[in-house]
Amino acid sequence: MTTDTRTRRRAPAAQTERLRKYRPDIQGLRAVAIMMVVSMHCGILDIHGGVDVSFVLSGFLIGGQLLAEIDKTGKVSLTKFWARRFRRLAPGMAVTIIATAVLSWIFVSPFRFRDYMTDGLAASVSLINWRLAENGTDYFANDGTQSPYQHFWSLGIEEQFYVAAPIVLLVLVLLSRLIFRNRVLVALFLIAAVGGSFYLGYTQTSANQPMAYFSTPTRIWEISFGVLLALSATLLSRMNTGVAAVLTWIGLGTLIVTGLMITSETPLPGYAVAGPLLGAAMVIAGGCAAPGFGAEKVLDNPVLNFIGNVSYGWYLLHWPLLILFPSMIDREFAYSDRLRVAVFSFLAAIALHYVVEKRFRESVRLAVSPWRGVFTGGALTASTVAAMVIALHVVPLNLSVAFSADNASAPGFGGTESVKAAVAKRSDPEISESNLLKSPDDQTEHGCIDNTEITKFVVRDDCVIGDPEGRKTVVVFGDSHSWQWGNAFQEIGEDLHAKIVTVAKGGCSPENYKIVRAELGREYTECASWRASALEYIKELKPDVVVVTNRVQPTATRAGAEETFDALKATGADLVYMTDTPYPGFSVPDCLVENADDLASCTPKAEKVVDDSVNRAMEREVAEENGAKVIDTIPAFCADGYCPAVIGGKVVYFDYSHMTGSYAKSLAPFLEPTFKKVLAG
């Protein structure tokens, strides 16, 4: 959405030239691209590929500008190029990032606000695509985890391209002239970039989908393809106009049809994004020959021209409003609300275009002095970065709940009576501000856990906790619901002089179940291979005790549970099975700070959060059949039909399902008697 092309009326001479400076079909394509993006995001029409169309447009336009300048002057004025980019991009970005921060502070929870500001900081320096890739973000998640700055990922990739492109192209052109006396080297480089990047994106989609979706190396082929078209523009302009016209119509049809064929279940980027991109490329290529009856007949009209002009602002504004609007209206987000977001963001984009963008882009002072333009863009970027830093470290959190006196040394779990007391106080829990504010970051400090892409368990120093020199060895085997007990097992291992080895992988059940992960869009094959290696490691380790605990999977089968417990029993270890902890399904810290008038709503009924009772019972039964000692963990979390959010002054969960490290530590006395008996036996 960041490409720009001249929007002034065409000169008569341009109408007779094949290779034109102004391309109304490209202006129309830009409008089509933004309408695809907004329609898909707002749920108006399930059509994908708008960003991919924008990438190829950016490559064609910017590549064409740079190649033309090199041909004319033999060099590239970096200050002029970057000044144009700054004038085009920085003002709108600065307004959007700061306005989003203000709305977030007013309408979202303090904890989410802090996460958003970190994203805003990354967006300010055009690196948010790498943050999203590293965090394993699911772009199509619809669970409230999306950031209002998430859409800046594509702008980040384009701006990284703008930094490198003029330098790389200049060097390639000069070398190609020196070696081949033409542009062969440039073409070969671009072909290699397109092929290599596409292959990387295709293979990474199945291995690490977030990295494939957001990273620059897996997406740069789309922009490079546009540059390759720009390099070929003169040759393409000699195409037969009849053939060119047919090509543009086929391209426009391909763009729309393949965009409609992609769904949120399609592994992206993979090969699917090539459809809309190639469709746009055919329109661009055919348009180089200026055919009289091509797709330009529908793309060149005042409506699409106007939408193209405000497309950048529409792209910037629609996503933050879409993410924040549910919090602003404080009710269920309906389809009509999505339409309102699309319309309102379009109107706001018009205002942004005329009040901000146009003034900077058409400023004579900035145009005649490139350095002034660079400094202005730099100042806007620096100001945005400073605003995000201030929001993170200076702006007070917008808390709406009253607190008890500071109880930083609150005991947490103090026996089942403390849980009953917490249920009785669920409308007015005793929690200090310091304990609540640290709860989202209060995760276990002990034990290791492997992330999604790890396919083999390898023991590391941080996997061994408790007493590393202990005479008895205990393996704690499971997923993140196993890892969350790390602080408790650290205490138990120290008290009982036992070495605790944590063997855990996120979202990966120790029982042999087939698991499909939404963010991968496929079967979680990494889990199966990791589980096999973990079982082999446990067999070779010959531990005294193996503890199995994990979140119950909806795909659980009795055969899968029996297979794993049979393998563990064969090691000769004593087995302990700990039932799964409750699953609130909402961010407990967020709930506590957002519901000052109804804190009891943060304490759900046990029947709603002790999920999947059938598979829970099945796993427990299989464990007992294999001689496992069963520890029912529910009494440490629930009583009298409720599962409190705060027990003994400690927030129980740091997110929607995992307990805080401090509460886990307080549960060591709850578990220790069982392990004392098992180890003694």
C-alpha positions as CSV (number, residue, x, y, z in Angstrom):
1,M,0.0,0.0,0.0
2,T,3.0,2.3,-0.1
3,T,3.6,2.6,-3.8
4,D,3.1,5.9,-5.5
5,T,2.6,6.9,-9.1
6,R,1.8,10.3,-10.6
7,T,-1.8,11.1,-10.4
8,R,-1.8,14.3,-12.5
9,R,-3.7,14.3,-15.8
10,R,-1.8,12.6,-18.6
11,A,-0.2,14.7,-21.3
12,P,-1.5,14.1,-24.8
13,A,1.9,12.9,-25.9
14,A,1.9,10.2,-23.2
15,Q,-1.2,8.7,-24.8
16,T,0.7,7.8,-27.9
17,E,3.8,6.5,-26.1
18,R,4.0,2.8,-25.4
19,L,6.3,3.1,-22.4
20,R,4.4,5.7,-20.3
21,K,5.5,7.6,-17.2
22,Y,1.9,7.6,-15.8
23,R,0.1,4.3,-15.6
24,P,-3.6,4.6,-14.7
25,D,-3.9,0.8,-14.7
26,I,-1.4,0.7,-11.9
27,Q,-3.3,3.3,-10.0
28,G,-6.4,1.1,-10.4
29,L,-4.5,-2.0,-9.3
30,R,-3.4,-0.2,-6.1
31,A,-7.1,0.5,-5.4
32,V,-8.0,-3.1,-6.1
33,A,-5.2,-4.2,-3.7
34,I,-6.4,-2.1,-0.8
35,M,-10.0,-3.1,-1.3
36,M,-8.9,-6.7,-1.2
37,V,-7.0,-6.2,2.0
38,V,-9.8,-4.2,3.8
39,S,-12.5,-6.6,2.6
40,M,-10.6,-9.6,3.9
41,H,-9.6,-8.1,7.2
42,C,-13.1,-6.8,7.9
43,G,-14.8,-10.0,6.9
44,I,-16.7,-8.4,4.0
45,L,-15.3,-10.7,1.3
46,D,-12.9,-13.6,1.9
47,I,-10.4,-12.6,-0.7
48,H,-6.6,-12.7,-0.2
49,G,-3.5,-11.5,-1.9
50,G,-3.9,-7.7,-1.7
51,V,-0.6,-7.2,0.1
52,D,1.1,-9.4,-2.5
53,V,-0.3,-7.2,-5.3
54,S,1.1,-4.2,-3.5
55,F,4.5,-5.8,-3.2
56,V,4.8,-6.3,-6.9
57,L,3.6,-2.8,-7.6
58,S,6.2,-1.4,-5.2
59,G,8.9,-3.3,-6.9
60,F,7.8,-2.2,-10.4
61,L,7.4,1.5,-9.6
62,I,10.4,1.9,-7.3
63,G,12.6,-0.3,-9.5
64,G,11.6,1.6,-12.6
65,Q,12.4,5.0,-10.9
66,L,15.8,3.8,-9.8
67,L,16.7,2.2,-13.2
68,A,15.6,5.3,-15.1
69,E,17.8,7.5,-12.8
70,I,20.8,5.3,-13.3
71,D,20.3,5.3,-17.1
72,K,20.0,9.1,-17.1
73,T,22.7,10.1,-14.6
74,G,24.8,7.0,-14.1
75,K,24.2,7.1,-10.4
76,V,21.5,7.2,-7.7
77,S,21.0,10.2,-5.5
78,L,20.4,8.5,-2.2
79,T,19.3,11.7,-0.4
80,K,16.7,12.4,-3.1
81,F,15.4,8.8,-3.1
82,W,15.2,8.5,0.6
83,A,13.7,12.0,1.0
84,R,10.9,11.0,-1.4
85,R,10.3,7.8,0.5
86,F,10.2,9.7,3.8
87,R,7.8,12.4,2.5
88,R,5.6,9.6,1.3
89,L,5.6,7.3,4.3
90,A,6.8,8.8,7.5
91,P,4.0,11.4,8.2
92,G,1.1,8.9,7.9
93,M,3.0,6.3,9.9
94,A,3.8,8.7,12.7
95,V,0.2,9.9,13.0
96,T,-1.2,6.3,12.9
97,I,1.3,4.9,15.4
98,I,0.8,7.7,18.0
99,A,-3.0,7.9,17.5
100,T,-3.2,4.1,18.0
101,A,-1.2,4.4,21.2
102,V,-3.6,7.0,22.6
103,L,-6.6,4.9,21.8
104,S,-5.0,1.8,23.2
105,W,-4.2,3.6,26.5
106,I,-7.9,4.6,26.8
107,F,-9.6,1.4,25.8
108,V,-7.5,-1.7,26.3
109,S,-6.1,-3.3,29.4
110,P,-2.8,-2.0,30.9
111,F,-1.0,-5.3,30.1
112,R,-2.2,-5.4,26.5
113,F,-1.2,-1.7,26.3
114,R,2.4,-2.5,27.2
115,D,2.6,-5.3,24.6
116,Y,1.1,-3.0,22.0
117,M,3.6,-0.3,22.7
118,T,6.4,-2.7,22.2
119,D,4.9,-3.6,18.8
120,G,4.5,0.1,18.1
121,L,8.2,0.7,18.8
122,A,9.1,-2.1,16.4
123,A,6.8,-0.7,13.8
124,S,8.4,2.8,14.2
125,V,11.8,1.4,13.1
126,S,10.3,-0.9,10.4
127,L,11.3,-4.1,12.1
128,I,7.9,-5.4,13.4
129,N,7.9,-8.2,10.8
130,W,10.8,-9.7,12.5
131,R,9.2,-9.4,16.0
132,L,6.1,-11.1,14.7
133,A,8.1,-13.9,13.1
134,E,10.1,-14.5,16.3
135,N,6.9,-14.5,18.4
136,G,5.3,-17.1,16.2
137,T,2.4,-14.8,15.5
138,D,-0.6,-16.4,13.8
139,Y,-1.7,-13.7,11.3
140,F,-5.2,-15.2,10.9
141,A,-5.8,-15.7,14.6
142,N,-9.2,-14.5,15.7
143,D,-8.8,-14.8,19.5
144,G,-8.0,-11.2,20.5
145,T,-4.3,-11.7,20.4
146,Q,-3.7,-9.5,17.3
147,S,-1.8,-6.3,17.7
148,P,-3.1,-3.0,16.2
149,Y,0.4,-2.6,14.8
150,Q,0.5,-6.1,13.2
151,H,-0.3,-4.8,9.7
152,F,3.0,-2.8,9.7
153,W,4.8,-6.0,8.9
154,S,4.4,-5.4,5.1
155,L,5.5,-1.8,5.4
156,G,8.6,-3.0,7.3
157,I,9.6,-5.3,4.5
158,E,9.1,-2.6,1.9
159,E,11.1,0.0,3.9
160,Q,13.9,-2.5,4.4
161,F,13.8,-2.9,0.6
162,Y,13.9,0.9,0.1
163,V,17.1,1.1,2.2
164,A,19.0,-1.5,0.2
165,A,17.5,-1.3,-3.3
166,P,19.2,1.9,-4.6
167,I,22.6,0.7,-3.5
168,V,22.2,-2.9,-4.7
169,L,20.8,-1.8,-8.1
170,L,23.5,0.8,-8.7
171,V,26.3,-1.7,-8.0
172,L,24.6,-4.4,-10.2
173,V,24.0,-2.0,-13.1
174,L,27.6,-0.7,-13.0
175,L,29.1,-4.3,-12.8
176,S,26.8,-5.5,-15.5
177,R,27.8,-2.7,-17.9
178,L,31.5,-3.4,-17.1
179,I,31.3,-7.2,-17.7
180,F,28.5,-7.6,-20.2
181,R,28.0,-4.1,-21.6
182,N,24.2,-4.5,-20.8
183,R,21.9,-5.5,-17.9
184,V,22.3,-9.2,-18.0
185,L,23.9,-9.4,-14.5
186,V,21.0,-7.4,-13.1
187,A,18.5,-9.8,-14.7
188,L,20.4,-12.8,-13.4
189,F,20.5,-11.4,-9.9
190,L,16.8,-10.7,-9.9
191,I,15.9,-14.1,-11.2
192,A,18.0,-15.7,-8.6
193,A,16.5,-13.5,-5.9
194,V,13.0,-14.4,-7.0
195,G,13.7,-18.1,-7.3
196,G,15.6,-18.4,-4.0
197,S,13.2,-16.3,-2.0
198,F,10.2,-18.1,-3.3
199,Y,11.7,-21.5,-2.6
200,L,12.6,-20.4,0.9
201,G,9.1,-19.1,1.6
202,Y,7.6,-22.3,0.2
203,T,9.7,-24.7,2.2
204,Q,9.5,-22.5,5.4
205,T,5.7,-22.5,5.3
206,S,5.6,-26.1,6.4
207,A,8.6,-25.8,8.7
208,N,8.0,-22.4,10.4
209,Q,4.9,-20.7,9.1
210,P,5.2,-17.4,11.1
211,M,8.8,-17.0,9.9
212,A,7.8,-17.7,6.3
213,Y,4.9,-15.3,6.5
214,F,6.6,-12.3,8.1
215,S,10.3,-12.5,7.4
216,T,12.0,-10.4,4.7
217,P,14.0,-13.2,2.9
218,T,10.8,-15.3,2.3
219,R,8.9,-12.3,1.0
220,I,11.5,-10.3,-1.0
221,W,10.8,-12.3,-4.1
222,E,7.5,-10.5,-4.6
223,I,9.1,-7.1,-4.7
224,S,12.0,-8.4,-6.7
225,F,9.6,-9.8,-9.3
226,G,8.2,-6.2,-9.7
227,V,11.8,-4.9,-10.2
228,L,12.3,-7.6,-12.8
229,L,9.2,-6.4,-14.6
230,A,10.6,-2.8,-14.5
231,L,13.9,-4.1,-16.0
232,S,11.9,-5.7,-18.8
233,A,9.5,-2.7,-19.4
234,T,11.1,-1.6,-22.7
235,L,11.0,-5.1,-24.1
236,L,7.4,-5.6,-22.9
237,S,6.3,-2.3,-24.5
238,R,7.0,-3.8,-27.9
239,M,4.5,-6.5,-27.3
240,N,1.7,-6.9,-29.9
241,T,-1.2,-4.7,-28.5
242,G,-3.8,-7.4,-29.1
243,V,-1.8,-9.9,-27.2
244,A,-1.1,-7.4,-24.5
245,A,-4.8,-6.6,-24.1
246,V,-5.7,-10.3,-23.7
247,L,-2.8,-10.7,-21.2
248,T,-4.1,-7.8,-19.0
249,W,-7.7,-9.3,-18.9
250,I,-6.3,-12.8,-18.1
251,G,-4.2,-11.2,-15.4
252,L,-7.0,-9.3,-13.8
253,G,-9.2,-12.4,-13.8
254,T,-6.3,-14.5,-12.3
255,L,-5.8,-11.9,-9.6
256,I,-9.4,-12.0,-8.5
257,V,-10.1,-15.7,-8.9
258,T,-7.0,-16.9,-7.2
259,G,-7.5,-14.4,-4.4
260,L,-11.0,-15.8,-3.8
261,M,-9.6,-19.4,-3.8
262,I,-7.2,-18.7,-0.9
263,T,-8.8,-19.1,2.5
264,S,-7.5,-18.7,6.1
265,E,-6.9,-22.5,6.0
266,T,-4.5,-22.2,3.0
267,P,-0.8,-22.6,4.1
268,L,0.6,-19.1,3.5
269,P,2.7,-17.8,1.9
270,G,3.6,-21.1,0.3
271,Y,2.8,-21.2,-3.4
272,A,-0.7,-19.7,-3.0
273,V,0.4,-16.1,-3.0
274,A,1.9,-16.5,-6.4
275,G,-1.6,-16.5,-8.0
276,P,-2.7,-12.9,-7.2
277,L,0.9,-11.7,-7.7
278,L,1.2,-13.3,-11.2
279,G,-2.2,-11.9,-12.0
280,A,-1.1,-8.4,-11.1
281,A,2.2,-9.0,-13.0
282,M,0.3,-9.8,-16.2
283,V,-1.7,-6.6,-15.9
284,I,1.5,-4.6,-15.4
285,A,3.3,-6.4,-18.2
286,G,0.5,-6.1,-20.7
287,G,0.0,-2.4,-19.8
288,C,3.5,-1.6,-20.8
289,A,2.4,-1.9,-24.4
290,A,-0.5,0.5,-23.8
291,P,-3.2,-1.7,-25.5
292,G,-6.4,0.2,-26.4
293,F,-8.8,-2.4,-25.1
294,G,-7.0,-3.9,-22.1
295,A,-8.0,-4.2,-18.5
296,E,-7.1,-0.5,-18.2
297,K,-10.6,0.2,-19.5
298,V,-12.0,-0.8,-16.1
299,L,-9.0,0.1,-14.0
300,D,-8.8,3.7,-15.2
301,N,-11.8,5.5,-13.7
302,P,-12.2,8.4,-11.2
303,V,-13.4,6.1,-8.4
304,L,-10.4,3.8,-8.4
305,N,-8.1,6.7,-9.0
306,F,-9.4,8.4,-5.8
307,I,-9.3,5.1,-3.8
308,G,-5.7,4.7,-5.1
309,N,-4.8,8.1,-3.8
310,V,-6.0,7.4,-0.3
311,S,-5.0,3.7,-0.3
312,Y,-1.9,4.2,1.9
313,G,-3.9,5.9,4.7
314,W,-6.7,3.4,4.4
315,Y,-4.2,0.6,4.9
316,L,-2.7,2.3,7.9
317,L,-5.9,3.1,9.7
318,H,-8.3,0.2,9.0
319,W,-6.4,-2.4,11.0
320,P,-5.9,-0.5,14.3
321,L,-9.6,0.5,14.3
322,L,-10.6,-3.1,13.5
323,I,-8.6,-4.4,16.5
324,L,-9.5,-1.6,19.0
325,F,-13.2,-1.2,18.0
326,P,-14.5,-4.1,20.1
327,S,-12.9,-2.6,23.2
328,M,-14.3,0.8,22.3
329,I,-17.9,-0.3,21.9
330,D,-17.7,-2.9,24.8
331,R,-20.1,-5.4,23.2
332,E,-20.1,-8.3,20.8
333,F,-18.4,-7.3,17.6
334,A,-21.1,-7.8,14.8
335,Y,-20.8,-7.9,11.0
336,S,-22.3,-4.4,10.9
337,D,-19.5,-3.1,13.1
338,R,-17.0,-4.5,10.6
339,L,-18.7,-2.5,7.8
340,R,-18.6,0.6,10.0
341,V,-14.8,0.1,10.5
342,A,-14.3,-0.2,6.8
343,V,-16.3,3.0,6.0
344,F,-15.0,5.0,8.9
345,S,-11.4,4.1,8.3
346,F,-11.9,5.1,4.6
347,L,-13.2,8.5,5.7
348,A,-10.3,8.9,8.1
349,A,-7.9,8.0,5.3
350,I,-9.3,10.8,3.2
351,A,-8.7,13.2,6.0
352,L,-5.2,11.9,6.5
353,H,-4.4,12.2,2.8
354,Y,-5.4,15.8,2.5
355,V,-4.4,17.1,5.9
356,V,-1.1,15.3,6.4
357,E,0.2,13.2,3.5
358,K,-0.4,15.7,0.7
359,R,1.1,18.6,2.5
360,F,4.4,16.7,3.1
361,R,4.5,15.1,-0.4
362,E,3.8,18.4,-2.2
363,S,5.9,20.6,0.0
364,V,8.2,22.7,-2.2
365,R,10.7,23.3,0.6
366,L,11.1,19.6,1.2
367,A,11.3,18.8,-2.5
368,V,14.0,21.3,-3.4
369,S,16.2,20.3,-0.5
370,P,16.5,16.5,-0.2
371,W,18.5,16.7,3.0
372,R,15.7,18.7,4.6
373,G,13.3,15.9,3.5
374,V,15.6,13.3,5.0
375,F,16.0,15.2,8.3
376,T,12.2,15.7,8.4
377,G,11.5,12.0,7.9
378,G,14.2,11.2,10.5
379,A,12.7,13.6,13.0
380,L,9.2,12.1,12.5
381,T,10.6,8.6,13.0
382,A,12.6,9.7,16.1
383,S,9.5,11.4,17.5
384,T,7.5,8.2,17.0
385,V,10.1,6.1,18.7
386,A,10.3,8.5,21.6
387,A,6.5,8.4,22.0
388,M,6.6,4.6,22.2
389,V,9.4,4.6,24.7
390,I,7.6,7.2,26.8
391,A,4.4,5.1,26.6
392,L,6.3,2.0,27.8
393,H,8.3,3.5,30.6
394,V,6.7,6.8,31.7
395,V,2.9,6.8,31.0
396,P,1.1,5.4,34.0
397,L,-1.1,2.3,33.4
398,N,-4.8,3.0,33.1
399,L,-5.9,0.9,36.1
400,S,-9.5,0.7,37.1
401,V,-9.4,-1.6,40.1
402,A,-8.9,-0.8,43.8
403,F,-6.2,-2.7,45.6
404,S,-5.5,-3.9,49.0
405,A,-2.4,-2.9,50.9
406,D,0.9,-4.0,49.4
407,N,1.2,-7.8,49.9
408,A,4.3,-8.6,47.9
409,S,5.0,-11.5,50.2
410,A,1.5,-13.0,49.9
411,P,1.6,-16.7,50.6
412,G,-0.5,-18.0,47.7
413,F,-1.8,-21.5,48.2
414,G,-2.1,-22.4,51.9
415,G,-4.1,-25.6,51.8
416,T,-7.5,-26.2,50.4
417,E,-9.0,-23.9,52.9
418,S,-7.2,-21.0,51.3
419,V,-8.9,-21.9,48.0
420,K,-12.4,-21.9,49.7
421,A,-11.6,-18.5,51.3
422,A,-10.6,-17.1,47.9
423,V,-13.9,-18.3,46.4
424,A,-15.8,-16.5,49.2
425,K,-13.8,-13.3,48.5
426,R,-14.1,-13.6,44.7
427,S,-16.0,-10.3,44.4
428,D,-13.3,-8.5,46.4
429,P,-10.1,-10.4,46.2
430,E,-7.1,-9.3,48.3
431,I,-4.5,-8.4,45.7
432,S,-1.9,-5.6,45.8
433,E,-1.1,-3.5,42.8
434,S,2.5,-4.7,42.7
435,N,1.4,-8.4,42.6
436,L,-1.2,-7.7,39.9
437,L,1.2,-5.6,37.7
438,K,3.9,-8.3,37.7
439,S,1.5,-11.2,37.0
440,P,1.7,-11.2,33.2
441,D,5.5,-11.7,33.5
442,D,5.4,-14.0,36.5
443,Q,6.3,-17.2,34.8
444,T,8.2,-20.1,36.0
445,E,12.0,-19.5,36.4
446,H,13.0,-23.2,36.4
447,G,12.9,-25.8,33.8
448,C,13.1,-25.8,30.0
449,I,10.5,-26.0,27.2
450,D,11.1,-26.5,23.5
451,N,9.2,-24.3,21.0
452,T,7.2,-25.3,17.9
453,E,9.9,-26.0,15.4
454,I,12.1,-28.2,17.6
455,T,11.9,-31.8,16.4
456,K,14.3,-33.5,18.8
457,F,14.6,-33.3,22.6
458,V,18.2,-32.5,23.7
459,V,18.8,-32.1,27.4
460,R,20.3,-28.8,28.4
461,D,21.6,-27.2,31.6
462,D,18.3,-25.4,32.2
463,C,16.4,-28.7,31.9
464,V,17.9,-30.0,35.1
465,I,16.5,-28.4,38.3
466,G,16.0,-29.3,41.9
467,D,19.2,-30.9,43.3
468,P,21.5,-31.6,40.3
469,E,23.6,-33.9,42.5
470,G,20.6,-35.7,43.9
471,R,20.7,-39.5,44.2
472,K,17.2,-39.9,42.8
473,T,16.1,-38.7,39.3
474,V,12.6,-37.5,38.5
475,V,11.6,-36.7,34.9
476,V,8.7,-34.3,34.4
477,F,7.3,-35.0,30.9
478,G,4.7,-33.0,29.1
479,D,3.7,-29.8,27.3
480,S,3.5,-26.2,28.6
481,H,1.1,-27.3,31.3
482,S,4.0,-29.5,32.5
483,W,6.6,-26.7,32.2
484,Q,4.4,-24.3,34.3
485,W,5.1,-26.5,37.4
486,G,8.9,-25.7,37.2
487,N,9.0,-23.5,40.3
488,A,7.2,-26.2,42.4
489,F,9.5,-29.0,41.3
490,Q,12.5,-26.8,42.0
491,E,11.4,-26.6,45.6
492,I,10.6,-30.3,45.8
493,G,13.9,-31.3,44.3
494,E,15.9,-29.2,46.7
495,D,13.9,-30.5,49.8
496,L,14.0,-34.1,48.8
497,H,17.6,-34.0,47.3
498,A,16.3,-35.2,43.9
499,K,17.4,-34.3,40.4
500,I,14.5,-33.1,38.4
501,V,14.8,-33.3,34.6
502,T,12.1,-31.3,32.7
503,V,11.2,-32.7,29.3
504,A,8.6,-30.4,27.7
505,K,7.5,-29.0,24.4
506,G,4.8,-26.4,23.8
507,G,1.5,-27.8,22.6
508,C,2.9,-31.3,22.4
509,S,1.1,-34.0,24.4
510,P,3.3,-36.7,25.8
511,E,0.6,-39.2,24.9
512,N,0.8,-40.3,21.3
513,Y,-2.0,-38.2,19.8
514,K,-2.3,-36.6,16.4
515,I,-2.3,-32.8,16.9
516,V,-3.2,-30.1,14.4
517,R,-2.1,-26.6,15.2
518,A,-4.0,-23.7,13.8
519,E,-1.0,-21.4,13.4
520,L,0.8,-24.1,11.4
521,G,-2.3,-24.9,9.3
522,R,-1.4,-28.6,9.4
523,E,-0.6,-31.6,11.6
524,Y,2.0,-30.8,14.3
525,T,4.6,-33.3,12.9
526,E,7.3,-31.7,15.0
527,C,5.5,-33.0,18.1
528,A,5.5,-36.6,16.9
529,S,9.2,-36.7,16.2
530,W,10.1,-34.8,19.4
531,R,8.0,-37.1,21.5
532,A,9.8,-40.2,20.0
533,S,13.2,-38.7,20.8
534,A,12.0,-37.7,24.3
535,L,10.8,-41.2,25.1
536,E,14.1,-42.6,23.8
537,Y,16.0,-40.2,26.1
538,I,13.9,-41.2,29.1
539,K,14.5,-44.9,28.4
540,E,18.3,-44.3,28.3
541,L,18.2,-42.1,31.4
542,K,16.5,-44.8,33.5
543,P,14.9,-42.4,36.0
544,D,13.4,-43.4,39.3
545,V,10.2,-41.5,38.7
546,V,8.4,-40.2,35.6
547,V,5.7,-37.5,36.1
548,V,3.2,-37.1,33.2
549,T,1.1,-33.9,33.1
550,N,-0.3,-32.0,30.2
551,R,-3.2,-30.2,28.8
552,V,-5.9,-32.6,27.6
553,Q,-6.1,-32.7,23.8
554,P,-9.4,-32.8,22.0
555,T,-7.9,-35.4,19.6
556,A,-7.0,-37.8,22.5
557,T,-7.4,-41.5,22.0
558,R,-7.1,-44.4,24.4
559,A,-4.7,-46.2,22.1
560,G,-2.4,-43.2,22.1
561,A,-2.4,-42.8,25.9
562,E,-1.8,-46.6,26.3
563,E,1.2,-46.5,23.9
564,T,3.0,-43.8,25.8
565,F,2.3,-45.2,29.3
566,D,3.4,-48.7,28.2
567,A,6.7,-47.2,27.0
568,L,7.2,-45.3,30.2
569,K,6.3,-48.3,32.3
570,A,8.9,-50.3,30.4
571,T,11.6,-48.0,31.7
572,G,11.1,-49.4,35.2
573,A,10.4,-46.0,36.7
574,D,7.6,-45.4,39.1
575,L,4.9,-43.3,37.4
576,V,3.0,-40.3,38.6
577,Y,0.1,-38.7,36.7
578,M,-0.9,-35.2,37.6
579,T,-4.3,-34.2,36.3
580,D,-4.5,-31.1,34.1
581,T,-5.0,-27.6,35.6
582,P,-8.1,-25.6,34.9
583,Y,-8.3,-23.7,31.6
584,P,-9.9,-20.3,32.0
585,G,-9.7,-19.4,28.3
586,F,-9.3,-15.7,29.0
587,S,-6.4,-13.5,30.2
588,V,-6.9,-13.5,33.9
589,P,-4.6,-10.4,34.6
590,D,-6.5,-8.5,31.9
591,C,-9.8,-9.5,33.4
592,L,-8.8,-8.3,36.9
593,V,-7.7,-4.8,35.7
594,E,-10.7,-4.3,33.3
595,N,-13.5,-5.4,35.6
596,A,-13.4,-3.2,38.7
597,D,-17.2,-3.3,39.0
598,D,-17.4,-7.1,38.5
599,L,-14.3,-8.8,39.7
600,A,-16.3,-12.0,40.4
601,S,-16.6,-12.5,36.7
602,C,-12.8,-13.3,36.7
603,T,-13.6,-16.4,38.8
604,P,-15.3,-18.8,36.5
605,K,-17.3,-21.8,37.4
606,A,-15.3,-25.0,37.6
607,E,-17.7,-26.7,35.2
608,K,-16.6,-24.3,32.5
609,V,-12.8,-24.4,33.0
610,V,-12.1,-28.0,34.0
611,D,-12.5,-28.9,30.3
612,D,-12.9,-32.1,28.3
613,S,-14.0,-34.3,31.2
614,V,-14.3,-37.4,29.0
615,N,-10.7,-37.4,27.9
616,R,-9.5,-36.3,31.4
617,A,-11.2,-39.4,32.8
618,M,-9.7,-41.6,30.0
619,E,-6.1,-40.5,30.6
620,R,-6.4,-40.9,34.3
621,E,-7.8,-44.4,33.9
622,V,-5.0,-45.4,31.6
623,A,-2.4,-44.0,34.0
624,E,-4.0,-45.9,36.9
625,E,-4.0,-49.2,34.8
626,N,-0.3,-48.7,34.4
627,G,0.3,-48.4,38.1
628,A,0.7,-44.6,38.2
629,K,0.1,-42.7,41.4
630,V,-2.5,-40.0,40.5
631,I,-2.4,-36.5,41.9
632,D,-5.6,-34.6,41.4
633,T,-4.5,-31.0,41.1
634,I,-8.0,-29.5,40.9
635,P,-8.4,-29.0,44.8
636,A,-5.4,-26.6,44.5
637,F,-7.3,-24.4,42.1
638,C,-11.0,-24.8,42.7
639,A,-13.5,-25.2,45.5
640,D,-17.3,-25.0,45.9
641,G,-17.8,-25.0,42.2
642,Y,-15.5,-22.0,41.4
643,C,-11.8,-21.6,40.4
644,P,-10.6,-18.3,41.8
645,A,-8.4,-15.8,39.9
646,V,-6.6,-14.8,43.1
647,I,-5.6,-17.2,45.9
648,G,-3.7,-16.1,49.0
649,G,-2.9,-12.7,47.4
650,K,-1.4,-14.3,44.3
651,V,-2.8,-14.1,40.8
652,V,-3.2,-17.7,39.8
653,Y,-2.6,-17.4,36.0
654,F,-0.3,-15.2,34.0
655,D,-2.4,-15.6,30.8
656,Y,-5.4,-17.6,29.7
657,S,-4.3,-21.0,31.0
658,H,-0.8,-21.1,32.6
659,M,-0.3,-20.5,36.3
660,T,2.1,-17.8,37.6
661,G,5.5,-18.9,38.8
662,S,4.8,-17.5,42.3
663,Y,1.6,-19.5,42.7
664,A,3.3,-22.6,41.3
665,K,6.0,-22.2,43.9
666,S,3.4,-22.0,46.7
667,L,2.1,-25.4,45.5
668,A,5.3,-27.3,46.4
669,P,3.9,-28.4,49.8
670,F,0.7,-29.6,48.1
671,L,2.8,-32.0,45.9
672,E,5.7,-32.9,48.1
673,P,4.1,-35.6,50.3
674,T,3.3,-37.7,47.3
675,F,6.8,-37.5,45.9
676,K,8.4,-38.1,49.3
677,K,6.5,-41.4,49.5
678,V,7.2,-42.4,45.9
679,L,10.9,-41.7,46.1
680,A,11.1,-43.5,49.4
681,G,9.4,-46.5,48.0
